[in-house]
């Protein structure tokens, strides 16, 4: 597991404490009942707190999966 994945998995564990760690990489808005608009804001805040980048609120609102968040972070960190 890369450092990015380890850090992002830790964020998902905070945002979705009832989600099994093994399920995190495949987590989606549809598969996680707790992933509502409040959880999305919390997730975006935790990501920004951990990684520092400030995402456009519309971009963060479009995150629908762990993969979406990871992709946005990877793109932003590589920029």
Secondary structure, 3 states (H helix, E strand, C coil): CCHHHHHHHHHHHHHCCCCCHHHHHHCECCCCCCCCHHHHHHHHHHHHHHHCCCCCHHHHHCCCEHHHHHHHHHHHHHC
